[in-house]
Amino acid sequence: MIQTPIIYVPKIVPDPPSILRQLAYCDSCPVPGPRRDPDGWFTSPPTVLHGEMYGRHDIPVECSIRYDPDYGGMFTQIYG
């Protein structure tokens, strides 16, 4: 009997970039931010962070992160 180990590595292919992002790539321009090109960015669900001001006041801050979904999920730019 002949045996050999097999390793399966799935190929991850991102969706095509948004139209505005493609135009920026073609024209060698900066990538438009999430306000100008909301379809070109993924927005995480909002979360609430708590901080302290002057050691006395609890300050809640709601935030979410917008990131560039190109390259199979690797972050290239992050907007907070």
C-alpha positions in Angstrom: 0.0 0.0 0.0 1.3 3.5 -0.9 0.4 6.4 1.4 0.9 10.2 1.1 -0.2 13.1 3.2 -2.6 15.5 1.5 -3.0 19.2 2.6 -6.1 21.1 1.4 -5.7 24.9 1.1 -8.8 26.7 -0.1 -8.3 29.5 -2.6 -9.8 32.7 -1.2 -10.8 35.2 -3.9 -12.3 38.6 -2.8 -15.2 40.1 -4.6 -14.3 42.7 -7.3 -13.6 46.2 -5.9 -16.3 48.9 -6.1 -16.5 51.0 -9.3 -15.0 54.1 -7.5 -12.1 52.0 -6.1 -11.4 50.5 -9.6 -11.3 54.0 -11.1 -8.9 55.1 -8.4 -6.6 52.1 -9.1 -6.7 52.8 -12.9 -5.9 56.5 -12.4 -3.3 55.9 -9.7 -5.3 58.1 -7.3 -5.9 57.6 -3.6 -8.7 55.1 -2.7 -11.9 57.0 -1.8 -12.9 56.8 1.8 -16.0 55.2 3.2 -18.1 58.4 3.1 -17.5 58.8 -0.7 -17.5 55.1 -1.5 -19.6 53.2 1.1 -19.9 50.1 -1.1 -16.1 49.8 -1.1 -15.8 49.3 2.6 -17.0 46.8 5.2 -18.4 48.3 8.5 -18.3 46.3 11.7 -21.2 46.3 14.0 -21.0 49.2 16.5 -19.7 48.5 20.0 -19.6 50.7 23.1 -16.3 51.5 24.7 -16.1 53.1 28.2 -13.4 55.6 29.2 -12.8 57.9 32.1 -12.4 61.7 32.0 -10.5 63.5 34.7 -10.6 60.3 36.8 -14.2 60.9 37.7 -16.6 60.9 34.7 -17.4 57.7 32.8 -17.5 58.4 29.1 -19.2 55.9 26.8 -18.2 56.0 23.2 -20.0 54.1 20.4 -17.7 53.2 17.5 -17.4 50.9 14.5 -14.5 50.2 12.2 -14.7 50.5 8.5 -12.1 48.5 6.6 -11.1 47.7 3.0 -12.3 44.1 2.2 -9.8 43.6 -0.6 -7.2 40.9 -0.5 -9.4 38.3 1.1 -10.1 40.2 4.3 -6.6 41.6 5.0 -6.8 45.1 6.2 -5.1 47.7 4.0 -6.8 50.8 5.3 -8.9 51.3 8.5 -11.2 54.2 9.3 -12.6 54.5 12.8 
